[in-house]
Amino acid sequence: MNETATVDIPEEIRAEWEKLTAGCVEVLPAEELRDRLVRAKRERRPLRVKLGADPSAPDLHLGHTVALNKLRQFQELGHTVVFIVGDFTARIGDPTGRSETRKPLTAEQIQANAETYLAQLFKILDPERTEVVRNSEWLDPMRFADVVRLTSQYTVARMLERDDFEKRYRENRPIHIHEFLYPLVQGYDSIAVRADIEIGGTDQKFNLLVGRELMREAGMAPQCIMTLPLLVGLDGVDKMSKSLGNYIGITEPPQEIYGKAMSVPDEMMRDYLVLTLSYAPAAADELLGQTRDGRLHPRDLKARIAGELVARYHGAGAAREAAAHFDRVFRQRDTPEEIEEASVAGEAEGLALVRALAQTGLAASNGEARRLITQGGVSVDGERVADANLVLRPGAYLVKVGKRRFKKVVVTAGAER
């Protein structure tokens, strides 16, 4: 657990400390981070805060923004963010949390994904305080002797302490040698950019600690690490992931972001306030307390979260329009209070309405679904559908068949590569 509560914090950095450590799972070592913040303030020297991201998929979702929001807080306090596009490490594939070897991406896929990452990055980060680098800059020129020297600084036994490697080894599942290289090259990134701090999800803790050890071996002051929670997705069970379809993408249309956010489980509202909207934990707890004592309806707090998310990524005007659309569609007089929800998997571009009706039981077959549409018996988000070839993009929809059959249909995109 986070040991920050036991660390004596000087008054000169107390406000900064409380802001930066809010929402963190662990700060290691807390005393070292405290000392760095004190020196940085006294010497007027910004700390270098590292985050690496492999462009393994083209789009960012709210799960990715947890770390980015923390980086923005560092920037607001005068520090420098070093964002590493892992165009080299993406060729290896991070084995973290995987039960089998990840297939490497092609150079073309990596380049295309990296370009979209950068376009989305500055929706959150301040470009004036951000250094963007690609780790191919220092990893491509390495000679084989350099790689051997790097591997000599870590043992196989230590690698097998990682949960995913240990499990695969125990179950006699393949572990390829190149997978052992991943934590080493991620750690070498910290040497290359002279990181003071590295941020990552709790699933990255092992990799972040490798960076500390390699920096120490290189005669450098080892980086401090800060781990952040993994944001649970809309299903309330698994971490947010495009492949699971339980995500909110930051570039999705405002109505989709708003509608998806309104389906966040009540018990997850605190995490969304703190992790995706950067509320202070005390402020989030105050709002949740109001829902418990009846001063605030949970639905209204959820609408606040949904509106602020849309405003953050699309602007206040889009948030107002999305809220009005949601109220118009989901709070009509003829719409029941409780609506069954059904999730259906589509391709990257979505799913044909005909197939969605059949797969959710709103029609007995594709043929019946097509007939219902052509007869004017199907409405989507309050609007009658006349086009039997309509494709529903990934997102949440209120679908009505006839006069009284309603379902909230959630269309998920194809799996991540």
Beta strands, then each sheet from edge to edge (+ up, - down):
strand 1: 26-28
strand 2: 48-53
strand 3: 80-85
strand 4: 130-134
strand 5: 197-201
strand 6: 224-228
strand 7: 341-345
strand 8: 351-352
strand 9: 378-380
strand 10: 383-384
strand 11: 391-392
strand 12: 395-401
strand 13: 405-412
sheet 1: 1+ 6- 5- 2- 3- 4-
sheet 2: 7+ 13+ 12- 9+ 10-
sheet 3: 8+ 11-
end
